[in-house]
Amino acid sequence: MQKTSEGVVKGVVTGIIKAPFSVISGLGKSIFPSSKLTDTDKSLMAEAAIKLLNSGEKADQKKWENPESGINGTAMIEFISIDSGGTCKTIKVRLYKKGRKIDEGSAKVCRQPGEFWVLVEIM
């Protein structure tokens, strides 16, 4: 995988985790650094990842697709653990265009009850 694409997923995941979840509609406009992704791509990806973080179980995945850009993707929970009383989830994001994988990456995020998710590690 190319270093440029690794940066794209890192930026996507980092932005999702730092953003308040009550503002889903505005996530994609400013937090995704990739010029490969349209605003619609970013919004669809953010919604999939947020749904998984808030209610997904291990191996659950959310798919999204933007017919206008030809880009689609999946977000999947790889691991869930309890760490210092909080929940941690490792989420993998994969991007595709025309059936070909163009990017992927994983991140571990944790949350104490009643708080926002916090990025712990990019993998």
Contacts in CASP RR format, 6 or more apart in sequence:
PFRMAT RR
TARGET T0000
AUTHOR 0000-0000-0000
METHOD contacts of the structure
MODEL  1
MQKTSEGVVKGVVTGIIKAPFSVISGLGKSIFPSSKLTDTDKSLMAEAAI
KLLNSGEKADQKKWENPESGINGTAMIEFISIDSGGTCKTIKVRLYKKGR
KIDEGSAKVCRQPGEFWVLVEIM
1 103 0 8 1.000
1 104 0 8 1.000
5 102 0 8 1.000
5 103 0 8 1.000
5 104 0 8 1.000
6 103 0 8 1.000
6 105 0 8 1.000
7 33 0 8 1.000
8 32 0 8 1.000
8 33 0 8 1.000
8 34 0 8 1.000
8 36 0 8 1.000
8 37 0 8 1.000
8 95 0 8 1.000
8 103 0 8 1.000
9 93 0 8 1.000
9 95 0 8 1.000
9 103 0 8 1.000
9 104 0 8 1.000
9 105 0 8 1.000
10 105 0 8 1.000
10 107 0 8 1.000
10 122 0 8 1.000
11 31 0 8 1.000
11 32 0 8 1.000
11 33 0 8 1.000
11 34 0 8 1.000
12 31 0 8 1.000
12 32 0 8 1.000
12 34 0 8 1.000
12 37 0 8 1.000
12 42 0 8 1.000
12 45 0 8 1.000
12 46 0 8 1.000
12 49 0 8 1.000
12 93 0 8 1.000
13 49 0 8 1.000
13 91 0 8 1.000
13 93 0 8 1.000
13 105 0 8 1.000
13 106 0 8 1.000
13 107 0 8 1.000
13 109 0 8 1.000
13 119 0 8 1.000
13 122 0 8 1.000
14 31 0 8 1.000
14 107 0 8 1.000
14 119 0 8 1.000
14 122 0 8 1.000
15 27 0 8 1.000
15 31 0 8 1.000
15 32 0 8 1.000
16 27 0 8 1.000
16 31 0 8 1.000
16 45 0 8 1.000
16 46 0 8 1.000
16 49 0 8 1.000
16 50 0 8 1.000
16 53 0 8 1.000
17 107 0 8 1.000
17 109 0 8 1.000
17 116 0 8 1.000
17 117 0 8 1.000
17 118 0 8 1.000
17 119 0 8 1.000
18 31 0 8 1.000
18 116 0 8 1.000
18 119 0 8 1.000
19 27 0 8 1.000
19 31 0 8 1.000
19 46 0 8 1.000
20 116 0 8 1.000
21 50 0 8 1.000
21 54 0 8 1.000
21 116 0 8 1.000
24 43 0 8 1.000
24 46 0 8 1.000
24 47 0 8 1.000
24 50 0 8 1.000
25 43 0 8 1.000
26 43 0 8 1.000
27 42 0 8 1.000
27 43 0 8 1.000
27 46 0 8 1.000
27 47 0 8 1.000
27 50 0 8 1.000
28 39 0 8 1.000
28 42 0 8 1.000
28 43 0 8 1.000
28 46 0 8 1.000
29 39 0 8 1.000
29 42 0 8 1.000
31 42 0 8 1.000
31 46 0 8 1.000
32 42 0 8 1.000
32 45 0 8 1.000
32 46 0 8 1.000
36 71 0 8 1.000
36 95 0 8 1.000
36 102 0 8 1.000
36 103 0 8 1.000
37 45 0 8 1.000
37 69 0 8 1.000
37 71 0 8 1.000
37 95 0 8 1.000
38 66 0 8 1.000
38 68 0 8 1.000
38 69 0 8 1.000
38 71 0 8 1.000
40 66 0 8 1.000
40 68 0 8 1.000
40 69 0 8 1.000
41 66 0 8 1.000
41 69 0 8 1.000
41 71 0 8 1.000
44 64 0 8 1.000
44 65 0 8 1.000
44 66 0 8 1.000
45 64 0 8 1.000
45 73 0 8 1.000
45 75 0 8 1.000
45 93 0 8 1.000
45 95 0 8 1.000
47 62 0 8 1.000
47 64 0 8 1.000
48 62 0 8 1.000
48 63 0 8 1.000
48 64 0 8 1.000
48 73 0 8 1.000
48 74 0 8 1.000
48 75 0 8 1.000
49 62 0 8 1.000
49 75 0 8 1.000
49 91 0 8 1.000
49 93 0 8 1.000
51 62 0 8 1.000
52 60 0 8 1.000
52 61 0 8 1.000
52 62 0 8 1.000
52 75 0 8 1.000
52 76 0 8 1.000
52 77 0 8 1.000
52 89 0 8 1.000
52 91 0 8 1.000
53 89 0 8 1.000
53 91 0 8 1.000
53 109 0 8 1.000
53 111 0 8 1.000
53 117 0 8 1.000
56 77 0 8 1.000
56 89 0 8 1.000
57 77 0 8 1.000
57 80 0 8 1.000
58 77 0 8 1.000
58 78 0 8 1.000
58 79 0 8 1.000
58 80 0 8 1.000
59 76 0 8 1.000
59 77 0 8 1.000
59 78 0 8 1.000
60 76 0 8 1.000
60 77 0 8 1.000
61 74 0 8 1.000
61 75 0 8 1.000
61 76 0 8 1.000
61 77 0 8 1.000
62 74 0 8 1.000
62 75 0 8 1.000
62 76 0 8 1.000
63 72 0 8 1.000
63 73 0 8 1.000
63 74 0 8 1.000
64 72 0 8 1.000
64 73 0 8 1.000
64 74 0 8 1.000
64 75 0 8 1.000
65 71 0 8 1.000
65 72 0 8 1.000
65 73 0 8 1.000
66 72 0 8 1.000
69 97 0 8 1.000
70 97 0 8 1.000
70 98 0 8 1.000
71 95 0 8 1.000
71 96 0 8 1.000
71 97 0 8 1.000
71 102 0 8 1.000
72 95 0 8 1.000
72 96 0 8 1.000
72 97 0 8 1.000
73 93 0 8 1.000
73 94 0 8 1.000
73 95 0 8 1.000
73 96 0 8 1.000
74 93 0 8 1.000
74 94 0 8 1.000
75 91 0 8 1.000
75 92 0 8 1.000
75 93 0 8 1.000
75 94 0 8 1.000
76 91 0 8 1.000
76 92 0 8 1.000
76 94 0 8 1.000
77 89 0 8 1.000
77 90 0 8 1.000
77 91 0 8 1.000
78 90 0 8 1.000
78 91 0 8 1.000
78 92 0 8 1.000
78 106 0 8 1.000
79 88 0 8 1.000
79 89 0 8 1.000
79 90 0 8 1.000
79 108 0 8 1.000
80 87 0 8 1.000
80 88 0 8 1.000
80 89 0 8 1.000
80 90 0 8 1.000
81 87 0 8 1.000
81 88 0 8 1.000
82 88 0 8 1.000
83 110 0 8 1.000
84 112 0 8 1.000
85 112 0 8 1.000
85 113 0 8 1.000
86 110 0 8 1.000
86 111 0 8 1.000
86 112 0 8 1.000
86 113 0 8 1.000
87 110 0 8 1.000
87 111 0 8 1.000
88 108 0 8 1.000
88 109 0 8 1.000
88 110 0 8 1.000
88 111 0 8 1.000
88 120 0 8 1.000
89 108 0 8 1.000
89 109 0 8 1.000
89 110 0 8 1.000
90 106 0 8 1.000
90 107 0 8 1.000
90 108 0 8 1.000
90 109 0 8 1.000
90 123 0 8 1.000
91 106 0 8 1.000
91 107 0 8 1.000
91 109 0 8 1.000
92 104 0 8 1.000
92 105 0 8 1.000
92 106 0 8 1.000
93 103 0 8 1.000
93 104 0 8 1.000
93 105 0 8 1.000
93 106 0 8 1.000
94 101 0 8 1.000
94 103 0 8 1.000
94 104 0 8 1.000
94 105 0 8 1.000
95 101 0 8 1.000
95 102 0 8 1.000
95 103 0 8 1.000
95 104 0 8 1.000
96 102 0 8 1.000
105 122 0 8 1.000
105 123 0 8 1.000
106 122 0 8 1.000
106 123 0 8 1.000
107 119 0 8 1.000
107 120 0 8 1.000
107 121 0 8 1.000
107 122 0 8 1.000
107 123 0 8 1.000
108 119 0 8 1.000
108 120 0 8 1.000
108 121 0 8 1.000
108 123 0 8 1.000
109 117 0 8 1.000
109 118 0 8 1.000
109 119 0 8 1.000
109 120 0 8 1.000
110 117 0 8 1.000
110 118 0 8 1.000
110 120 0 8 1.000
111 117 0 8 1.000
111 118 0 8 1.000
END
